[in-house]
Amino acid sequence: MDKRVILFLMFLGLLSGGGLAQDRVLSGKVVLDDGAALSIATQVKLICQGITVQQVYTDIGGIFSFQINFGGSGPNSPLHIDGPVFSATSSGMNVGSGGSNNKGSMRYDSINLSTCELEAQLAGFLSDKISLGRRKTLGNDVGVIVLHRSARAEAATISLKTLTAPKDAKKAYEKALKELGKEKTNLAKISRELEKAVKIYPEFAAAWQLLGEVRLELKDQPAARQAFEQAMAADSQYANPYIGLAMLEIDEGRWEEAARFSGQALERDSQLVRAHYFHALANSSLGRLDVAEESALHVQKSSTARNYPLTHYILGWIMSQKGDFQAAAAEYRRFLEISPSSLIGQRLQDQLSRWTADGRIPTLQSSEKQAKRHDTF
């Protein structure tokens, strides 16, 4: 998995210990909202912290499965994070080692899937999401993902240019999808098929988008950027390339550009949670408190809010800048409830201790006693 993806997975909760690699399987089914089974292969994504970690395709009956590797690595395995360091510009948030390197550093250990979700993607449909939570075993069926018909999903998250692609371009694209669905994928082969597809049909935005994601896997960031830009040029209403570019800009610490691209994605669909997440992160790093707060609150009001614990840190930092330390402390504590073992969690604990010592916030015990007295009356 590319280091760019690792950077955005850094706030996942951690499992203790390392040990030998263990493979587990997540399996389930995708159906239409009228209960009917699918008649075509459909993409299913495993998304953690707003980033697609793995993607597979169903069979024609809608059945899918993910093989999750704990302790291993490879292009289809979420890598394992410990000790995240994140920092932003001096005008915005800054959590890290105190140095000037805003890309951070990490060492590999192990992760859980508590902030991950599964969703399907099919032209003209909106997908329900399955939040994985803290799963003790991964051998069970995760359930059913339901697809609901939606013109908005077709316009913003699916490129309609796919429907008008020539037969040979579609064939190459489908070969890439088939290879992507294998347990052991050949990324070079996928890249070749996608390059063939866009050569035949330069307006094939979905193929350009997928090519960008594959190039990220191949650790070719400049080529990935070029593919996302081509996808954006091919279909200006397709939101996914803007999100991909926002992610790349955040990786480079280019907060202004990240805010612009995530904002453009939201212009195409104001409900895109991933776009709001990146928008909040970028704008908080720019010191634009109100804009960042609005997007962070949108994420927290969504059904997948638990998958984005960093929004609690963002809101806590914003509240502290506004002088509302009790509200800030409440947000930091919510983050700690979700991700207590991360390095940032320890730093937030230290911050809460300093605020308590300074008298800016009451002790946790005092707050609980006040709450109990309030309940009594």
C-alpha positions in Angstrom: 0.0 0.0 0.0 1.3 3.4 -1.0 2.7 5.7 1.8 0.2 8.4 0.7 -2.7 6.1 1.8 -0.9 5.2 5.0 -0.8 8.9 6.0 -4.5 9.1 5.9 -5.0 5.9 7.8 -2.8 7.1 10.7 -5.7 7.8 13.1 -7.0 4.3 13.0 -7.3 2.6 16.5 -4.6 0.0 17.2 -4.7 -3.6 18.2 -2.0 -4.6 20.7 0.9 -6.7 19.7 2.2 -7.9 16.4 2.8 -11.6 15.7 2.4 -13.7 12.6 0.3 -12.7 9.7 -3.3 -13.9 9.9 -5.8 -13.7 7.0 -9.5 -13.2 7.6 -12.3 -12.8 5.2 -15.1 -10.3 5.1 -18.0 -11.4 2.9 -21.5 -10.2 2.1 -23.9 -9.4 -0.7 -25.1 -6.4 -2.6 -28.8 -6.1 -3.6 -31.0 -3.5 -5.1 -33.5 -1.6 -3.0 -36.4 -3.6 -4.3 -34.8 -6.8 -3.0 -33.7 -8.0 -6.4 -30.3 -9.5 -6.9 -27.7 -7.8 -9.2 -27.2 -9.0 -12.7 -23.8 -7.3 -13.3 -20.5 -7.2 -11.3 -20.5 -4.3 -8.9 -17.6 -2.6 -7.2 -17.4 -2.8 -3.4 -14.9 -0.7 -1.4 -13.4 -1.1 2.0 -12.9 2.5 3.2 -11.0 3.6 6.3 -10.8 7.2 7.3 -12.3 8.2 4.0 -9.6 6.4 2.0 -10.2 3.3 -0.2 -7.9 0.6 1.2 -9.2 -2.3 -0.9 -11.8 -2.7 -3.6 -13.2 -5.9 -5.1 -16.1 -6.8 -7.5 -19.1 -8.9 -6.8 -20.1 -11.9 -8.9 -23.2 -11.4 -11.1 -25.3 -12.5 -8.1 -24.0 -9.7 -5.9 -21.7 -11.9 -3.7 -18.4 -10.3 -2.6 -15.5 -11.1 -0.2 -12.4 -9.3 1.0 -9.3 -11.0 2.3 -7.9 -8.9 5.1 -4.3 -9.5 6.2 -3.1 -8.7 9.7 0.6 -8.4 10.0 1.3 -8.8 6.2 1.7 -6.3 3.4 1.1 -6.0 -0.3 -1.0 -4.0 -2.7 -4.3 -5.3 -1.3 -3.4 -5.4 2.4 -4.0 -2.4 4.7 -0.7 -1.8 6.3 -0.2 -1.5 10.0 0.3 1.8 11.8 1.7 2.8 15.1 2.9 6.1 16.4 1.3 8.6 14.0 2.7 12.1 13.7 0.6 14.8 12.1 1.3 18.5 11.8 0.0 21.4 9.9 1.1 24.9 9.2 1.8 27.2 12.1 -1.4 29.1 11.3 -3.5 26.0 11.9 -3.5 22.7 13.8 -0.2 21.3 14.9 0.1 17.9 16.4 3.4 16.1 15.9 7.0 15.9 16.9 7.4 19.7 16.9 9.5 19.7 13.8 8.9 21.3 10.4 8.2 18.1 8.5 4.5 18.2 8.0 4.3 14.8 6.3 4.8 12.9 9.6 6.4 9.6 10.3 5.2 6.2 11.5 6.3 2.7 12.2 4.3 -0.4 11.3 2.5 -2.5 13.9 -1.1 -3.6 13.5 -4.6 -2.1 13.0 -8.2 -2.9 13.6 -11.1 -2.0 11.4 -13.1 0.0 13.9 -13.1 3.1 11.7 -13.7 1.3 8.4 -16.8 0.8 6.3 -18.0 -1.1 3.2 -19.9 0.5 0.4 -20.9 -0.5 -3.1 -20.7 1.7 -6.3 -22.9 1.4 -9.3 -24.0 4.0 -11.8 -27.3 5.6 -10.9 -27.4 4.3 -7.3 -26.5 5.4 -3.8 -25.1 2.8 -1.5 -25.9 2.0 2.1 -22.8 1.5 4.2 -21.8 -1.2 6.6 -19.7 0.1 9.5 -17.4 -2.7 10.6 -16.9 -1.5 14.2 -14.6 -3.5 16.5 -14.9 -7.0 15.2 -13.5 -9.8 17.3 -13.7 -12.2 14.4 -13.8 -11.6 10.6 -15.0 -14.9 9.5 -18.7 -14.0 9.5 -20.9 -12.6 6.8 -21.0 -8.8 7.3 -24.5 -8.5 5.8 -26.2 -6.9 2.9 -25.3 -3.6 1.2 -28.4 -2.1 -0.4 -28.3 0.1 -3.5 -30.9 2.9 -3.9 -31.7 4.5 -7.2 -30.4 8.1 -7.3 -29.9 10.6 -10.1 -27.5 12.5 -7.8 -25.2 9.5 -7.4 -25.1 9.1 -11.1 -24.2 12.7 -11.7 -21.6 13.2 -9.0 -19.9 10.0 -8.1 -20.3 8.0 -11.4 -19.1 9.3 -14.7 -21.7 9.0 -17.4 -19.0 9.0 -20.0 -18.6 5.3 -19.2 -21.9 4.6 -21.0 -20.6 6.2 -24.3 -17.2 4.5 -24.3 -16.4 2.4 -27.5 -16.6 -1.3 -27.2 -12.8 -1.8 -27.3 -12.3 0.8 -24.5 -15.0 -0.9 -22.4 -13.4 -4.3 -22.9 -10.0 -3.0 -21.7 -11.6 -1.4 -18.7 -13.5 -4.5 -17.9 -10.3 -6.6 -18.1 -8.7 -4.2 -15.6 -11.7 -4.5 -13.3 -11.5 -8.3 -13.5 -7.8 -8.3 -12.6 -8.5 -5.9 -9.8 -11.0 -8.4 -8.3 -8.5 -11.2 -8.0 -7.0 -12.1 -4.7 -3.5 -11.4 -6.0 -3.6 -8.5 -8.4 -1.1 -7.6 -11.1 -1.1 -3.8 -10.9 1.2 -3.5 -13.9 -1.4 -5.4 -16.0 -4.2 -3.3 -14.7 -2.3 -0.2 -15.6 -1.7 -1.4 -19.1 -5.4 -2.2 -19.7 -6.5 1.2 -18.3 -3.9 3.0 -20.4 -5.3 1.1 -23.4 -8.8 2.1 -22.5 -8.0 5.9 -22.3 -5.9 5.8 -25.4 -8.9 4.5 -27.3 -11.3 6.8 -25.6 -9.6 9.9 -23.9 -12.9 11.0 -22.3 -13.1 7.8 -20.3 -13.2 9.5 -17.0 -13.8 6.4 -14.8 -10.8 4.7 -16.4 -8.6 7.7 -15.8 -9.8 7.8 -12.2 -9.0 4.1 -11.6 -5.7 4.5 -13.4 -4.8 7.3 -10.9 -5.7 5.0 -7.9 -3.5 2.2 -9.4 -0.6 4.6 -10.0 -0.8 5.6 -6.3 -0.5 1.9 -5.5 2.6 1.8 -7.8 4.0 4.8 -5.9 4.0 7.0 -8.9 2.4 10.2 -7.4 3.1 12.5 -10.4 1.5 10.0 -12.8 -1.4 9.6 -10.4 -2.0 13.3 -10.4 -1.9 13.4 -14.2 -4.6 10.7 -14.3 -6.8 12.4 -11.9 -6.5 15.7 -13.8 -7.4 13.8 -17.0 -10.4 12.4 -15.3 -11.5 15.8 -14.2 -11.0 17.2 -17.7 -12.9 14.4 -19.3 -16.0 14.8 -17.1 -16.1 18.1 -15.1 -19.1 16.9 -13.1 -17.4 13.7 -11.8 -16.6 14.4 -8.2 -14.1 11.6 -7.5 -11.1 13.2 -9.3 -11.4 16.3 -7.2 -11.3 14.2 -4.0 -8.3 12.3 -5.3 -6.5 15.5 -6.0 -7.4 16.9 -2.6 -5.9 13.9 -1.0 -2.6 14.3 -3.0 -2.4 18.0 -2.0 -2.9 17.2 1.7 -0.1 14.6 1.4 2.2 17.5 0.2 1.0 19.9 2.8 -0.5 22.1 0.2 -3.5 23.1 2.2 -4.8 25.9 -0.1 -5.0 23.6 -3.0 -6.5 20.8 -0.9 -9.2 23.2 0.2 -9.9 24.2 -3.3 -10.3 20.7 -4.7 -12.4 19.4 -1.8 -14.6 22.5 -2.2 -15.0 21.7 -5.9 -16.1 18.2 -5.1 -18.7 19.6 -2.7 -20.0 21.9 -5.4 -20.9 18.8 -7.3 -22.4 17.0 -4.3 -22.6 18.9 -1.0 -23.3 15.6 0.8 -20.0 13.8 0.1 -18.6 12.9 3.5 -15.1 12.2 2.3 -14.9 15.6 0.6 -16.2 17.3 3.8 -13.5 15.4 5.8 -10.7 16.7 3.6 -12.2 20.1 3.5 -12.3 20.3 7.3 -8.7 19.1 7.5 -7.4 21.5 4.9 -9.2 24.6 6.1 -8.4 24.0 9.8 -4.8 23.9 8.8 -5.3 27.2 7.1 -6.8 28.7 10.2 -10.3 29.1 8.6 -12.2 28.1 11.6 -15.8 28.6 10.5 -15.4 26.7 7.2 -13.5 23.8 8.9 -16.1 23.7 11.7 -19.0 23.5 9.2 -17.5 20.6 7.3 -16.4 18.7 10.4 -19.9 19.0 11.8 -21.3 17.7 8.6 -19.1 14.6 8.9 -20.1 14.1 12.5 -23.8 14.3 11.6 -23.4 11.6 9.0 -24.1 7.9 9.5 -20.4 7.2 9.1 -19.1 9.7 11.6 -17.3 7.1 13.8 -15.1 6.4 10.8 -13.6 9.9 11.0 -12.5 10.4 14.6 -10.1 13.1 13.6 -13.0 15.5 13.2 -13.3 15.5 17.0 -9.7 16.7 17.2 -10.4 19.3 14.5 -13.4 20.6 16.4 -11.6 20.5 19.7 -8.8 22.6 18.2 -11.3 25.1 16.8 -13.1 25.4 20.1 -9.7 26.0 21.9 -8.9 28.8 19.4 -12.2 30.4 20.2 -11.5 30.2 23.9 -14.1 27.5 24.7 -11.9 25.0 26.5 -14.7 23.0 28.0 -16.1 22.3 24.6 -12.6 21.6 23.2 -12.0 19.1 26.1 -15.3 17.4 25.3 -14.3 16.9 21.7 -10.8 15.6 22.7 -12.4 13.1 25.1 -14.7 11.9 22.3 -11.6 11.3 20.2 -10.0 9.4 23.0 -13.0 7.2 23.4 -12.7 6.1 19.7 -8.9 6.0 19.4 -7.3 5.8 22.8 -4.1 4.1 21.9 -2.8 6.3 19.2 0.1 8.7 19.8 -2.1 11.7 19.2 -4.4 10.4 21.9 -1.5 10.6 24.4 -0.8 14.1 23.4 -4.4 15.1 23.8 -4.3 13.5 27.3 -1.3 15.7 28.0 -3.2 18.8 26.7 -6.2 18.0 28.9 -3.9 17.7 31.9 -2.3 21.1 31.2 -5.7 22.7 30.8 -6.9 21.2 34.1 -3.7 22.4 35.9 -4.2 25.9 34.4 -7.8 25.9 35.7 -9.2 26.3 32.1 -11.3 23.1 32.5 -12.6 21.4 35.7 -11.3 17.9 36.6 -13.2 15.1 35.0 -14.5 14.1 38.4 -15.8 17.6 39.1 -17.5 17.6 35.7 -19.2 14.3 36.5 -20.3 15.5 39.9 -21.8 18.7 38.4 -23.6 16.6 35.8 -25.1 14.4 38.5 -26.3 17.4 40.6 -27.9 18.8 37.4 -29.7 15.5 36.8 -31.0 15.5 40.4 -32.6 18.9 40.0 
